[in-house]
Amino acid sequence: MSKPNPSDRKYSKEHEWAMDNRDGTIKMGITDHAQELLTDIVFVELPAVGKKVKQMEPMAVVESVKSVSDVFSPVSGEVIEVNKELEEHPELVNQDAFGKGWMAKLKMDDPAELNNLMDAARYTEMIKEEKH
Amino acid sequence: MKKTPLHDRHIALGAKIIDFGGWAMPVQYSNVIEEHHATRMKAGLFDICHMGEIEVKGPQALQLLQWLLSRNIEGQAIGQIKLSVMTNENGGIIDDVTVYRLGEEHYVIVTNAGTKDKDYSWIETQRRVRGLSDVEVVDNSDRTGKIDLQGPLSQTILQNLASDDLAPLTYYHAEDMQVMKIPVLVSRSGYTGEDGFEIYTESRWIGEIWDKLLEVGAGFGLKPVGLGARDTLRLEAGMMLYGNDMDETITPLEVVYGWVTNLEKDFVGSSALKKLKEKGLERKLVGFEMEERGIARHGYKVFKDGTEVGVVTSGTYTPTLQKAVGLAFVPVPYSRPGTDILIQIRDHHARARIVELPFYRRRK
């Protein structure tokens, strides 16, 4: 069973979360549901700081023993910080996807893009439907 | 997708199911790393019912097999197993197989799952072409159930249920015995680099043995293990996977099957292989370790001095060694251990080094 999806952030249909820092930046990562599907994450490839990304385009890669998966950027903008801790400890994504397993901070091009994302209740509903 | 007799049990155990060569197979029950460690440190139980068993029996059985197999099995004793390959006229690998000699004129070829039908028609065709009428080739795959019990505690666990003392059964040997009064063929062999057994019986009885082994083994740390960990275990042990590391365009001399290829005898493909050997090989399958972060995967390109020179055939993160390793084809001049290569991972060329196989060897 995955952990509940916190209501303090928004969610993409590709299973990323974005937390609005209310200063034009967000913090992002993948959801607990996503890490559960991926299981044992052994490698996270993060973007370079300064990289420009577009909403819902690949920005990072997570690898389990068996699989390689893209992580999509929840908003358009510029990468201003990445979670270096994941280089040595990719398992943090499995252990704490909503906390210590965060991936990057982005400076948003357009905060209105957050409206394209789901709130926690709708995301929870979506993954419930996926299971059926 | 075809289902093994253990399919419902995998579902009940919560396994994630994937399509493997047309078979619905468990890729993992809990997670790959846990299942991998269980097998290396305690024991793991694998559903291998999907693999093929082709019986070859009769006065001309040895003659047919000597023509089909790259290896000379002339002196193979009853109860002994030999690893071999079957090649086509060009020396390309049709399949890698284990051959069990069960009686005076009685052999079983254990094939890969995805190649079984192809193997069977190949064997039948060669039998007819060679005019061998005094040998029977029977596909017993559907009737046969097979599970592998692998890991250092395998013998202790199986001994609880087996009619015979397992200690005298030596590596790559098989013996008829009973497990819970059910007649089985047990061999000390496997595909993980650990001590362990392959257990064969009629498919209708395999479920009972599976259940009892899991029950008895639970106290010893036995876990059911899916194809995910089977792949990391075999790769650490430097073993190849048909369809991944080799196919009909690859010869045994180019991969690690040179030692099972005897060019002194005549077999399908032997003259092509002799010619290739005289001419000299161009490429070789080697093991490599990543020297920087990143995991090389099947199909990734290998570079040397700015030029594409080869391809990765298998690659993963290995739980026991805790590093990324793999197998790749490289030109012979670059195949020596210690040679540095680059592997393209997405838009980056990552450093890797060629190393000796296997990556992992168990302590005896």
Interface residues (C-beta under 8 A of the other chain):
Chain A: T39 D40 V42 F43 E45 V61 E63 S64 V65 K66 V68 E87
Chain B: V27 Q28 N31 V32 I33 E34 H36 G228 D231 T232 R293 G294 I295 R297 T316 Y317 P319 A324 R346
